[in-house]
Structure formats: structure tokens, C-alpha cells
Amino acid sequence: MIKHFHDLQDATKTKNGEIYHEYNVGDEYPRKGFKVSDERLKELAGKENKQGTPLIVEVKEETPAKK
């Protein structure tokens, strides 16, 4: 995560309305148990979202070197 945002496609319904899942800088996207499409990943990684700026970036997991 490179920028704080609330995911408008990940909401919890409450008696007072919907609460959108909040992501902070450094959080993993998507949260565990929540599936998103490749299209949604591209939208959030690019400028074609409501904030008009990239919100996430792909992070490659490092694999330990074999000895």
C-alpha cells in the first residue's frame, strides 16, 4: 500500500449504513479473505480510480536463497 484509502468495493453493512474497509500505508491489499479481480488491482495501481493516483503497488515476496 502506498497511499491511505477506503475500498469502496469492500464494505460492511451496519444499522447506520455501510463502512468501507480502510487501508493504511504498508497494509497488504487485498485483506485476507477478500478476493478482487485483476481489473480492480490495475485500477488501484493506476490513475483510473476516484483519487486519480496510484494507491497500491505490487510487492514481490523474497524467497530465501538456496544454500
Distance bins in CASP14 RR format, pairs under 12 A and 6 or more apart:
PFRMAT RR
TARGET T0000
AUTHOR 0000-0000-0000
RMODE 2
METHOD distances of the structure
MODEL  1
1 7 0 0 0 0 0 1 0 0 0 0 0
1 21 0 0 0 0 0 1 0 0 0 0 0
1 22 0 0 0 0 0 1 0 0 0 0 0
1 23 1 0 1 0 0 0 0 0 0 0 0
1 24 1 0 0 1 0 0 0 0 0 0 0
1 25 1 0 1 0 0 0 0 0 0 0 0
1 26 1 0 1 0 0 0 0 0 0 0 0
1 27 1 0 1 0 0 0 0 0 0 0 0
1 28 1 0 0 1 0 0 0 0 0 0 0
1 29 1 0 1 0 0 0 0 0 0 0 0
1 30 0 0 0 0 0 1 0 0 0 0 0
1 31 0 0 0 0 0 1 0 0 0 0 0
1 44 0 0 0 0 1 0 0 0 0 0 0
1 45 0 0 0 0 0 1 0 0 0 0 0
1 54 0 0 0 0 0 1 0 0 0 0 0
1 55 1 0 0 1 0 0 0 0 0 0 0
1 56 1 0 1 0 0 0 0 0 0 0 0
1 57 1 0 0 1 0 0 0 0 0 0 0
1 58 0 0 0 0 0 1 0 0 0 0 0
1 59 0 0 0 0 1 0 0 0 0 0 0
2 23 0 0 0 0 0 1 0 0 0 0 0
2 24 0 0 0 0 0 1 0 0 0 0 0
2 25 1 0 0 1 0 0 0 0 0 0 0
2 26 1 0 0 1 0 0 0 0 0 0 0
2 27 0 0 0 0 0 1 0 0 0 0 0
2 29 0 0 0 0 1 0 0 0 0 0 0
2 44 0 0 0 0 1 0 0 0 0 0 0
2 45 0 0 0 0 1 0 0 0 0 0 0
2 46 0 0 0 0 0 1 0 0 0 0 0
2 51 0 0 0 0 0 1 0 0 0 0 0
2 53 0 0 0 0 1 0 0 0 0 0 0
2 54 1 0 0 1 0 0 0 0 0 0 0
2 55 1 0 0 1 0 0 0 0 0 0 0
2 56 1 0 0 1 0 0 0 0 0 0 0
2 57 1 0 1 0 0 0 0 0 0 0 0
2 58 0 0 0 0 0 1 0 0 0 0 0
2 59 0 0 0 0 1 0 0 0 0 0 0
3 23 0 0 0 0 1 0 0 0 0 0 0
3 24 0 0 0 0 1 0 0 0 0 0 0
3 25 1 0 0 1 0 0 0 0 0 0 0
3 26 0 0 0 0 1 0 0 0 0 0 0
3 27 0 0 0 0 0 1 0 0 0 0 0
3 29 0 0 0 0 0 1 0 0 0 0 0
3 44 0 0 0 0 1 0 0 0 0 0 0
3 45 0 0 0 0 0 1 0 0 0 0 0
3 46 0 0 0 0 0 1 0 0 0 0 0
3 47 0 0 0 0 0 1 0 0 0 0 0
3 49 0 0 0 0 0 1 0 0 0 0 0
3 51 1 0 0 1 0 0 0 0 0 0 0
3 52 0 0 0 0 0 1 0 0 0 0 0
3 53 1 0 0 1 0 0 0 0 0 0 0
3 54 1 0 0 1 0 0 0 0 0 0 0
3 55 1 0 1 0 0 0 0 0 0 0 0
3 56 0 0 0 0 1 0 0 0 0 0 0
3 57 0 0 0 0 1 0 0 0 0 0 0
4 22 1 0 0 1 0 0 0 0 0 0 0
4 23 1 0 0 1 0 0 0 0 0 0 0
4 24 1 0 1 0 0 0 0 0 0 0 0
4 25 1 0 0 1 0 0 0 0 0 0 0
4 26 0 0 0 0 1 0 0 0 0 0 0
4 27 0 0 0 0 1 0 0 0 0 0 0
4 29 0 0 0 0 0 1 0 0 0 0 0
4 51 0 0 0 0 1 0 0 0 0 0 0
4 53 0 0 0 0 0 1 0 0 0 0 0
4 55 0 0 0 0 1 0 0 0 0 0 0
4 56 0 0 0 0 0 1 0 0 0 0 0
5 20 0 0 0 0 1 0 0 0 0 0 0
5 21 0 0 0 0 1 0 0 0 0 0 0
5 22 1 0 0 1 0 0 0 0 0 0 0
5 23 1 0 1 0 0 0 0 0 0 0 0
5 24 0 0 0 0 1 0 0 0 0 0 0
5 25 0 0 0 0 1 0 0 0 0 0 0
5 26 0 0 0 0 0 1 0 0 0 0 0
5 27 0 0 0 0 1 0 0 0 0 0 0
5 29 0 0 0 0 1 0 0 0 0 0 0
5 43 0 0 0 0 0 1 0 0 0 0 0
5 44 1 0 0 1 0 0 0 0 0 0 0
5 49 0 0 0 0 1 0 0 0 0 0 0
5 50 0 0 0 0 1 0 0 0 0 0 0
5 51 1 0 0 1 0 0 0 0 0 0 0
5 52 0 0 0 0 0 1 0 0 0 0 0
5 53 0 0 0 0 1 0 0 0 0 0 0
5 54 0 0 0 0 0 1 0 0 0 0 0
5 55 1 0 1 0 0 0 0 0 0 0 0
5 56 0 0 0 0 1 0 0 0 0 0 0
6 12 0 0 0 0 0 1 0 0 0 0 0
6 18 0 0 0 0 0 1 0 0 0 0 0
6 19 0 0 0 0 1 0 0 0 0 0 0
6 20 1 1 0 0 0 0 0 0 0 0 0
6 21 1 0 0 1 0 0 0 0 0 0 0
6 22 1 0 1 0 0 0 0 0 0 0 0
6 23 1 0 0 1 0 0 0 0 0 0 0
6 24 0 0 0 0 0 1 0 0 0 0 0
6 27 0 0 0 0 0 1 0 0 0 0 0
6 44 0 0 0 0 0 1 0 0 0 0 0
6 49 0 0 0 0 0 1 0 0 0 0 0
6 50 0 0 0 0 1 0 0 0 0 0 0
6 51 0 0 0 0 0 1 0 0 0 0 0
6 55 0 0 0 0 0 1 0 0 0 0 0
7 18 0 0 0 0 0 1 0 0 0 0 0
7 19 0 0 0 0 0 1 0 0 0 0 0
7 20 1 0 1 0 0 0 0 0 0 0 0
7 21 1 0 1 0 0 0 0 0 0 0 0
7 22 1 0 0 1 0 0 0 0 0 0 0
7 23 1 0 0 1 0 0 0 0 0 0 0
7 24 0 0 0 0 0 1 0 0 0 0 0
7 27 0 0 0 0 0 1 0 0 0 0 0
7 29 1 0 0 1 0 0 0 0 0 0 0
7 30 1 0 0 1 0 0 0 0 0 0 0
7 31 0 0 0 0 1 0 0 0 0 0 0
7 34 0 0 0 0 1 0 0 0 0 0 0
7 36 0 0 0 0 1 0 0 0 0 0 0
7 40 0 0 0 0 1 0 0 0 0 0 0
7 41 0 0 0 0 0 1 0 0 0 0 0
7 43 0 0 0 0 0 1 0 0 0 0 0
7 44 0 0 0 0 1 0 0 0 0 0 0
7 49 0 0 0 0 0 1 0 0 0 0 0
7 50 0 0 0 0 0 1 0 0 0 0 0
7 51 0 0 0 0 0 1 0 0 0 0 0
7 55 0 0 0 0 1 0 0 0 0 0 0
7 56 0 0 0 0 0 1 0 0 0 0 0
8 18 0 0 0 0 1 0 0 0 0 0 0
8 19 0 0 0 0 0 1 0 0 0 0 0
8 20 1 0 1 0 0 0 0 0 0 0 0
8 21 0 0 0 0 1 0 0 0 0 0 0
8 22 0 0 0 0 0 1 0 0 0 0 0
8 23 0 0 0 0 0 1 0 0 0 0 0
8 40 0 0 0 0 0 1 0 0 0 0 0
8 43 0 0 0 0 0 1 0 0 0 0 0
8 44 0 0 0 0 0 1 0 0 0 0 0
8 49 0 0 0 0 1 0 0 0 0 0 0
8 50 1 0 0 1 0 0 0 0 0 0 0
8 51 0 0 0 0 0 1 0 0 0 0 0
8 55 0 0 0 0 0 1 0 0 0 0 0
9 18 0 0 0 0 0 1 0 0 0 0 0
9 20 0 0 0 0 1 0 0 0 0 0 0
9 21 0 0 0 0 1 0 0 0 0 0 0
9 23 0 0 0 0 0 1 0 0 0 0 0
9 29 0 0 0 0 0 1 0 0 0 0 0
9 30 0 0 0 0 1 0 0 0 0 0 0
9 31 0 0 0 0 0 1 0 0 0 0 0
9 34 0 0 0 0 1 0 0 0 0 0 0
9 35 0 0 0 0 0 1 0 0 0 0 0
9 36 1 0 0 1 0 0 0 0 0 0 0
9 37 0 0 0 0 1 0 0 0 0 0 0
9 39 0 0 0 0 0 1 0 0 0 0 0
9 40 1 0 0 1 0 0 0 0 0 0 0
9 41 0 0 0 0 0 1 0 0 0 0 0
9 43 0 0 0 0 1 0 0 0 0 0 0
9 44 0 0 0 0 1 0 0 0 0 0 0
9 49 0 0 0 0 0 1 0 0 0 0 0
9 50 0 0 0 0 0 1 0 0 0 0 0
10 18 0 0 0 0 1 0 0 0 0 0 0
10 19 0 0 0 0 1 0 0 0 0 0 0
10 20 1 0 0 1 0 0 0 0 0 0 0
10 21 1 0 1 0 0 0 0 0 0 0 0
10 22 0 0 0 0 1 0 0 0 0 0 0
10 23 0 0 0 0 1 0 0 0 0 0 0
10 29 0 0 0 0 1 0 0 0 0 0 0
10 30 1 0 0 1 0 0 0 0 0 0 0
10 31 1 0 0 1 0 0 0 0 0 0 0
10 32 0 0 0 0 0 1 0 0 0 0 0
10 33 0 0 0 0 0 1 0 0 0 0 0
10 34 1 0 1 0 0 0 0 0 0 0 0
10 35 0 0 0 0 0 1 0 0 0 0 0
10 36 0 0 0 0 1 0 0 0 0 0 0
10 40 0 0 0 0 1 0 0 0 0 0 0
10 44 0 0 0 0 0 1 0 0 0 0 0
11 17 0 0 0 0 1 0 0 0 0 0 0
11 18 1 0 1 0 0 0 0 0 0 0 0
11 19 1 0 0 1 0 0 0 0 0 0 0
11 20 1 0 1 0 0 0 0 0 0 0 0
11 21 1 0 0 1 0 0 0 0 0 0 0
11 22 0 0 0 0 0 1 0 0 0 0 0
11 34 0 0 0 0 0 1 0 0 0 0 0
12 18 1 0 0 1 0 0 0 0 0 0 0
12 19 1 0 1 0 0 0 0 0 0 0 0
12 20 0 0 0 0 1 0 0 0 0 0 0
12 21 1 0 0 1 0 0 0 0 0 0 0
12 22 0 0 0 0 0 1 0 0 0 0 0
12 31 0 0 0 0 0 1 0 0 0 0 0
12 34 0 0 0 0 0 1 0 0 0 0 0
13 19 0 0 0 0 1 0 0 0 0 0 0
13 20 0 0 0 0 0 1 0 0 0 0 0
14 20 0 0 0 0 0 1 0 0 0 0 0
20 31 0 0 0 0 0 1 0 0 0 0 0
20 50 0 0 0 0 0 1 0 0 0 0 0
21 27 0 0 0 0 1 0 0 0 0 0 0
21 29 0 0 0 0 1 0 0 0 0 0 0
21 30 0 0 0 0 1 0 0 0 0 0 0
21 31 1 0 0 1 0 0 0 0 0 0 0
21 32 0 0 0 0 0 1 0 0 0 0 0
21 33 0 0 0 0 0 1 0 0 0 0 0
21 34 1 0 0 1 0 0 0 0 0 0 0
21 36 0 0 0 0 0 1 0 0 0 0 0
22 29 0 0 0 0 0 1 0 0 0 0 0
22 31 0 0 0 0 1 0 0 0 0 0 0
23 29 1 0 1 0 0 0 0 0 0 0 0
23 30 0 0 0 0 1 0 0 0 0 0 0
23 31 1 0 0 1 0 0 0 0 0 0 0
23 34 0 0 0 0 0 1 0 0 0 0 0
23 36 0 0 0 0 0 1 0 0 0 0 0
23 44 0 0 0 0 1 0 0 0 0 0 0
23 51 0 0 0 0 0 1 0 0 0 0 0
23 55 1 0 0 1 0 0 0 0 0 0 0
23 56 0 0 0 0 1 0 0 0 0 0 0
24 31 0 0 0 0 0 1 0 0 0 0 0
24 55 0 0 0 0 0 1 0 0 0 0 0
24 56 0 0 0 0 0 1 0 0 0 0 0
25 55 0 0 0 0 1 0 0 0 0 0 0
25 56 0 0 0 0 0 1 0 0 0 0 0
25 57 0 0 0 0 0 1 0 0 0 0 0
26 55 0 0 0 0 0 1 0 0 0 0 0
26 56 0 0 0 0 1 0 0 0 0 0 0
26 57 0 0 0 0 0 1 0 0 0 0 0
26 59 0 0 0 0 1 0 0 0 0 0 0
27 34 0 0 0 0 0 1 0 0 0 0 0
27 55 0 0 0 0 0 1 0 0 0 0 0
27 56 0 0 0 0 1 0 0 0 0 0 0
27 59 0 0 0 0 0 1 0 0 0 0 0
28 34 0 0 0 0 0 1 0 0 0 0 0
28 56 0 0 0 0 1 0 0 0 0 0 0
28 57 0 0 0 0 0 1 0 0 0 0 0
28 58 0 0 0 0 0 1 0 0 0 0 0
28 59 0 0 0 0 1 0 0 0 0 0 0
28 61 0 0 0 0 0 1 0 0 0 0 0
29 35 0 0 0 0 0 1 0 0 0 0 0
29 36 1 0 0 1 0 0 0 0 0 0 0
29 40 0 0 0 0 1 0 0 0 0 0 0
29 41 0 0 0 0 1 0 0 0 0 0 0
29 43 0 0 0 0 0 1 0 0 0 0 0
29 44 1 0 0 1 0 0 0 0 0 0 0
29 45 0 0 0 0 1 0 0 0 0 0 0
29 54 0 0 0 0 0 1 0 0 0 0 0
29 55 0 0 0 0 1 0 0 0 0 0 0
29 56 1 0 1 0 0 0 0 0 0 0 0
29 57 0 0 0 0 1 0 0 0 0 0 0
29 58 0 0 0 0 1 0 0 0 0 0 0
29 59 0 0 0 0 1 0 0 0 0 0 0
30 36 1 0 1 0 0 0 0 0 0 0 0
30 37 0 0 0 0 0 1 0 0 0 0 0
30 38 0 0 0 0 0 1 0 0 0 0 0
30 40 0 0 0 0 1 0 0 0 0 0 0
30 41 0 0 0 0 1 0 0 0 0 0 0
30 44 0 0 0 0 1 0 0 0 0 0 0
30 56 0 0 0 0 1 0 0 0 0 0 0
34 40 0 0 0 0 0 1 0 0 0 0 0
35 41 0 0 0 0 0 1 0 0 0 0 0
36 42 0 0 0 0 0 1 0 0 0 0 0
36 43 0 0 0 0 1 0 0 0 0 0 0
36 44 0 0 0 0 1 0 0 0 0 0 0
36 45 0 0 0 0 0 1 0 0 0 0 0
36 56 0 0 0 0 0 1 0 0 0 0 0
37 43 0 0 0 0 1 0 0 0 0 0 0
37 44 0 0 0 0 0 1 0 0 0 0 0
38 44 0 0 0 0 0 1 0 0 0 0 0
38 45 0 0 0 0 0 1 0 0 0 0 0
38 58 0 0 0 0 0 1 0 0 0 0 0
39 45 0 0 0 0 0 1 0 0 0 0 0
39 46 0 0 0 0 0 1 0 0 0 0 0
39 48 0 0 0 0 1 0 0 0 0 0 0
39 49 0 0 0 0 0 1 0 0 0 0 0
40 46 0 0 0 0 0 1 0 0 0 0 0
40 48 0 0 0 0 0 1 0 0 0 0 0
40 49 0 0 0 0 1 0 0 0 0 0 0
40 55 0 0 0 0 0 1 0 0 0 0 0
40 56 0 0 0 0 1 0 0 0 0 0 0
41 48 0 0 0 0 0 1 0 0 0 0 0
41 49 0 0 0 0 0 1 0 0 0 0 0
41 54 0 0 0 0 0 1 0 0 0 0 0
41 55 0 0 0 0 0 1 0 0 0 0 0
41 56 1 0 0 1 0 0 0 0 0 0 0
41 57 0 0 0 0 0 1 0 0 0 0 0
41 58 0 0 0 0 1 0 0 0 0 0 0
42 48 1 0 0 1 0 0 0 0 0 0 0
42 49 0 0 0 0 1 0 0 0 0 0 0
42 54 0 0 0 0 0 1 0 0 0 0 0
42 55 0 0 0 0 0 1 0 0 0 0 0
42 56 0 0 0 0 0 1 0 0 0 0 0
42 58 0 0 0 0 0 1 0 0 0 0 0
43 49 1 0 1 0 0 0 0 0 0 0 0
43 50 0 0 0 0 1 0 0 0 0 0 0
43 51 0 0 0 0 0 1 0 0 0 0 0
43 52 0 0 0 0 0 1 0 0 0 0 0
43 53 0 0 0 0 0 1 0 0 0 0 0
43 54 0 0 0 0 1 0 0 0 0 0 0
43 55 0 0 0 0 1 0 0 0 0 0 0
43 56 0 0 0 0 1 0 0 0 0 0 0
44 50 0 0 0 0 0 1 0 0 0 0 0
44 51 0 0 0 0 1 0 0 0 0 0 0
44 52 0 0 0 0 0 1 0 0 0 0 0
44 53 0 0 0 0 0 1 0 0 0 0 0
44 54 1 0 0 1 0 0 0 0 0 0 0
44 55 1 0 1 0 0 0 0 0 0 0 0
44 56 1 0 1 0 0 0 0 0 0 0 0
44 57 0 0 0 0 1 0 0 0 0 0 0
44 58 0 0 0 0 0 1 0 0 0 0 0
45 52 0 0 0 0 0 1 0 0 0 0 0
45 53 0 0 0 0 0 1 0 0 0 0 0
45 54 1 0 1 0 0 0 0 0 0 0 0
45 55 1 0 0 1 0 0 0 0 0 0 0
45 56 1 0 1 0 0 0 0 0 0 0 0
45 57 1 0 0 1 0 0 0 0 0 0 0
45 58 1 0 0 1 0 0 0 0 0 0 0
45 59 0 0 0 0 0 1 0 0 0 0 0
46 52 1 0 0 1 0 0 0 0 0 0 0
46 53 1 0 0 1 0 0 0 0 0 0 0
46 54 1 0 1 0 0 0 0 0 0 0 0
46 55 1 0 0 1 0 0 0 0 0 0 0
46 56 0 0 0 0 1 0 0 0 0 0 0
46 57 0 0 0 0 1 0 0 0 0 0 0
46 58 0 0 0 0 0 1 0 0 0 0 0
47 53 1 0 0 1 0 0 0 0 0 0 0
47 54 1 0 0 1 0 0 0 0 0 0 0
47 55 0 0 0 0 1 0 0 0 0 0 0
48 54 0 0 0 0 1 0 0 0 0 0 0
48 55 0 0 0 0 0 1 0 0 0 0 0
49 55 1 0 0 1 0 0 0 0 0 0 0
49 56 0 0 0 0 1 0 0 0 0 0 0
END
